[in-house]
């Protein structure tokens, strides 16, 4: 499977040539004449910072040159990412439920059980509509380049680009207002749009529109479920 230059997205067969253990030479892109993937020699922290800054080349390195390659390390990553994504989204719903109704030790077992059922239905149904609309929009409006699977690789890209949800774990230690949850949602939306832009090589406006539509559908379903369960 072809690699891609992180600067321009041009396909390249090799990212580096290894002469001996620890002695490599990075290849240059035939299109833009720049180093094809500079992140090979960078620390992980530099990649994380560039991902947070939404640099397209960092997303190309992660999605095209790491995750899109069929290696043993990536097997099962889709399912692990999906489980982590759903667990973090369930915790997000729990935080909003606690902010809305409040939880204390006096709650009955039936109340706790009913709330957990609401959260599970919200998580699975809301994310079903999120990915349904994203896949529908890509089928209608975008072109997936050769080398990418429309379903598996696209879904993995959206799951991995939702890494901002990890910020919710900080709310286990420190107290934050519930508005922080929606700020994190905005970062997740923008990161999903950047991942979609890298995969489809489309315009930023179109990718933001697709992600906004999908996230809005999830938000609408969540509010509809809260109204039905009230």
N, C-alpha and C positions, 0 to 999 in steps of 0.2 A: 504494500500500500504506500502510495506516494506521501512524502512529507511536504510541508509548505514553508515558504519563507515567511518569517514573522513580520517582516517589514511590508511586503507587498502582496503576500498570499500566493505567489507563484509556486507551482509544483516543482519539487526537487527530489532527486532520488536518494541522496545522502546528505546528512547534516554535518558529518565530520569523518575524517579518516584517522584511524588509530594505528600508530606506528609501533607502539609498545605500551604496556600498562602504564597509565598516567601520562602518556605522551600522545596528544591528539592535535589535529589541525582542523579548525572549523572551515566548512565549505562556504563559498560565496554564491549568492543567487545569480543566475544567468540573466535575470531580468533587470534587477535594480543594482547589481554589482556590490551590494552590501553583504555583511555576514548573515547567512541564512537564519541562524538561531543562536543568538548570543546568550540565551538563558542556560545553555548547556554548561557553561562555565561559571554561572552565577549562583550565589547562595539562595536557598529556599526563601529566606526573608525578603530578598529583593523581588522575587517573583510575587510573593504575597502582597507587598506594598504596591507593585504595579497593577495587580488585580484589583486592589481596593481603589486605586486611582483610575480604573477603567481604561487602561491602555490596551488597544486592540492587539498589539504584538504579544502581550502577556497571555491574552485569551487564545491567540493562535497557537502559541507554544503548548498551552495546556490541552486545548481541545483537539488540535490537529496533529501535533507531534508527540503527544504523550498518551492521551486517552483513546485516540482514534487508531492506535497501532495495536494489532492483535498480539499481545504479549501475555504471558502467564500471570503477571501481576494484575492485569486488568480484568481477569476472569472473575465473575461474581461481583464486580464493582457496582454494576447497575442495581443489583438487589440490595447490596449494603447501603448504597446511596439512597435508594427508595425508602428503606426502613428508617434510616437516620432522618430523612426529610419528613416522613410522616410523624415520627416521634417528636421532632422539634415543632411541627405544626400543631400537634396535639397539646404540647406545652404552651404554645402561643394562645390557643383557644382557652386553655385553663386559666392563664393569666387574665384574659379579658373577662372570663366568667367570674373570677374572684373580684375583679375591679367593679363588675356590674352588680353582683349580688352579695359578695362577701362570704367567706368561709370561716367557720370557727368550729371548736370541738363540740358544740351543742347540736350540730346538724345530725339528723337521723341517718341511719344506714340507707334507707330508701331514697332520701334526697341526694346523697352522695352517688348512689348507683344511677339514679336518673340523670344527674349531671354528667357522669362519665359516658352514659349512652348518648346524650346529646353531643358531647365532644367528639365521640367516635364517628357518629353519623355526619357531623359537620366536616370533619377532616377528610373522610373518604369521599363523600359526595361533592364537597367543594373542590377538592383536588382533581376529581374525575372531570368536572366541567373545566377546570383550569387547563389540563392537558388536552382535553377534547378540543377546546377552542384554539389552542396553540397549534395543534396538529392540523386542524381544519384550515386555519389561516395560512399555514405554510403550504398546504396542498393547493390552495386557491391562488395565493399571491406571491409565493416564493419558489425559487428553484434550488433544490439541494444538489450541490456539486457531486461529481463522481467520487467515490471513495467513502461517502457518508451514507449510512442507512437512515431513511426518513424516520423510522420509529425508534430503533435501539439507540443509535448514536445521538439523535436529536433529544430524546428523553434524558439520556445521561448528561448531555450538555446543560439542559435546563436544571436538572437536579444538582449538579456540581456548581453551577453558577448561582445557586441559592445559598451559598456558603455564609451569607450575612445572617442567616437564621441562627448561626452559632452564637451570635451576640446575645440571644435570649438567655443563654446559660448564665450570663453575668447577673441576671435578675434573680437567680437563686441565692446570690450572696448579698447583693446590694438592692436596696429598694429604689425603684424608678416609677414615675407616673405611667399610666397605661398608654399615654400618647407616644411613648418611646416605641411601643410595639408597631404603631403605624409608620413611624420614621424608618424602622427596620424593614417594613414592607416596601417602602419606597426604594430603599437601597437594593432589595431583592429584585424588584421590578426593573430597575435600571441595569442591574447586572445580567438579568435574563435577556434584556434587549441587546446588550453588548454581545452576549454569546450567540444570539440569533443573527446578529449582524455579521459576525465572523463566519458562522456556518453557511449562511445564505449569500454572503457578499452583497447584501442589499443596502438600501439607504437607512440612515439612522432613524429618520422620521417614520418610515414604514415599519421598522422593527419595534419602535416604541409604541406605535399605534396597535400593533398586534398583541404585544405584551399587556398593554393597558386594557384592551378589550377582554383578554383572558382573565386578568386579575379582577377586573370589574365584574365579570360573570361569577367568579368565585365569591366575591364580596356580596353580591346580590343573593346568591344561594345561601350564604351564611346568615344573612339578615332574614331571609324568608324562613329558614329553619328555626331561628330564634323566635320569630313571630308564631310559627306553628306550634312550637313546644311550650310557649308561654301559657 
